[in-house]
Protein backbone atom coordinates (compact mmCIF):
# COMPACT_ATOMS: atom_id res chain seq x y z
CA UNK A 1 0.00 0.00 0.00
CA UNK A 2 1.25 3.44 -0.92
CA UNK A 3 -0.33 5.89 1.53
CA UNK A 4 -3.14 7.91 -0.07
CA UNK A 5 -2.32 6.49 -3.53
CA UNK A 6 -2.83 2.72 -3.67
CA UNK A 7 -4.53 -0.24 -2.04
CA UNK A 8 -4.14 -3.94 -2.83
CA UNK A 9 -6.63 -6.53 -1.59
CA UNK A 10 -5.87 -10.25 -1.69
CA UNK A 11 -8.78 -12.69 -1.95
CA UNK A 12 -8.90 -15.06 0.99
CA UNK A 13 -11.70 -17.26 -0.33
CA UNK A 14 -10.96 -20.66 -1.82
CA UNK A 15 -10.12 -20.18 -5.49
CA UNK A 16 -8.25 -22.25 -8.07
CA UNK A 17 -5.48 -19.65 -8.00
CA UNK A 18 -4.35 -16.42 -6.37
CA UNK A 19 -6.50 -13.28 -6.79
CA UNK A 20 -5.60 -9.65 -6.13
CA UNK A 21 -7.66 -6.49 -6.54
CA UNK A 22 -5.53 -3.37 -6.85
CA UNK A 23 -6.63 0.29 -6.71
CA UNK A 24 -4.36 3.19 -7.67
CA UNK A 25 -5.12 6.91 -7.72
CA UNK A 26 -3.22 9.07 -10.19
CA UNK A 27 -3.39 12.87 -10.00
CA UNK A 28 -4.43 14.76 -13.14
CA UNK A 29 -3.73 18.33 -12.08
CA UNK A 30 -4.74 19.97 -8.80
CA UNK A 31 -8.45 19.07 -8.86
CA UNK A 32 -8.69 15.84 -10.87
CA UNK A 33 -7.60 12.26 -10.50
CA UNK A 34 -8.01 8.88 -12.14
CA UNK A 35 -8.83 5.73 -10.20
CA UNK A 36 -7.32 2.64 -11.80
CA UNK A 37 -8.72 -0.71 -10.74
CA UNK A 38 -6.82 -3.86 -11.67
CA UNK A 39 -7.94 -7.43 -11.02
CA UNK A 40 -5.11 -9.93 -11.16
CA UNK A 41 -5.52 -13.68 -11.15
CA UNK A 42 -2.79 -16.30 -11.22
CA UNK A 43 -4.59 -19.54 -12.11
CA UNK A 44 -3.55 -22.90 -10.72
CA UNK A 45 -3.70 -25.42 -13.53
CA UNK A 46 -6.31 -25.88 -16.24
CA UNK A 47 -9.24 -25.61 -13.83
CA UNK A 48 -7.95 -22.23 -12.64
CA UNK A 49 -7.75 -20.98 -16.22
CA UNK A 50 -11.27 -22.26 -16.99
CA UNK A 51 -12.55 -20.57 -13.82
CA UNK A 52 -11.02 -17.22 -14.81
CA UNK A 53 -12.60 -17.17 -18.26
CA UNK A 54 -15.95 -18.39 -16.88
CA UNK A 55 -16.25 -15.50 -14.39
CA UNK A 56 -14.62 -12.83 -16.56
CA UNK A 57 -17.94 -11.42 -17.93
CA UNK A 58 -19.32 -11.16 -14.38
CA UNK A 59 -16.23 -9.30 -13.22
CA UNK A 60 -16.83 -6.66 -15.88
CA UNK A 61 -20.28 -5.93 -14.49
CA UNK A 62 -19.22 -6.06 -10.84
CA UNK A 63 -16.08 -3.94 -11.26
CA UNK A 64 -17.83 -1.33 -13.42
CA UNK A 65 -20.50 -0.96 -10.71
CA UNK A 66 -17.85 -0.80 -8.00
CA UNK A 67 -16.01 2.02 -9.79
CA UNK A 68 -19.25 3.94 -10.34
CA UNK A 69 -20.12 3.65 -6.62
CA UNK A 70 -16.65 4.80 -5.56
CA UNK A 71 -16.90 7.77 -7.92
CA UNK A 72 -20.36 8.72 -6.64
CA UNK A 73 -19.28 8.46 -3.00
CA UNK A 74 -16.08 10.46 -3.58
CA UNK A 75 -17.99 13.33 -5.17
CA UNK A 76 -20.57 13.23 -2.36
CA UNK A 77 -17.85 13.32 0.32
CA UNK A 78 -16.11 16.22 -1.43
CA UNK A 79 -19.42 18.13 -1.56
CA UNK A 80 -20.01 17.53 2.16
CA UNK A 81 -16.50 18.71 3.00
CA UNK A 82 -17.07 21.87 0.98
CA UNK A 83 -20.37 22.51 2.76
CA UNK A 84 -18.75 21.94 6.17
CA UNK A 85 -15.98 24.41 5.34
CA UNK A 86 -18.51 27.12 4.48
CA UNK A 87 -17.39 27.48 0.86
CA UNK A 88 -20.23 28.24 -1.50
CA UNK A 89 -20.44 28.29 -5.28
CA UNK A 90 -22.54 30.91 -7.06
CA UNK A 91 -25.52 29.55 -9.02
CA UNK A 92 -24.48 28.73 -12.56
CA UNK A 93 -20.77 28.75 -11.69
CA UNK A 94 -18.77 25.63 -12.48
CA UNK A 95 -18.36 23.32 -9.52
CA UNK A 96 -14.97 23.38 -7.90
CA UNK A 97 -15.39 19.82 -6.70
CA UNK A 98 -12.53 17.48 -7.52
CA UNK A 99 -13.28 15.21 -10.44
CA UNK A 100 -12.70 11.49 -10.11
CA UNK A 101 -12.51 9.76 -13.46
CA UNK A 102 -13.50 6.17 -12.95
CA UNK A 103 -13.55 3.45 -15.53
CA UNK A 104 -9.85 2.88 -15.91
CA UNK A 105 -10.53 -0.81 -15.45
CA UNK A 106 -7.83 -3.34 -16.21
CA UNK A 107 -8.66 -7.03 -15.84
CA UNK A 108 -5.99 -9.60 -16.58
CA UNK A 109 -4.54 -12.86 -15.47
CA UNK A 110 -0.90 -13.67 -14.93
CA UNK A 111 -0.55 -17.18 -16.26
ABEGO torsion letter per residue (X at the ends): XBBGABBBBBBABBBBEBBBBBBBBBBBEAABBBBBBBBBBBBBEAAAAAAAAAAAAAAAAAAAAAAAAAAAAAAAAAAAAAAAAGBBBBBGBBBABBBBBBGBBBBBBBX
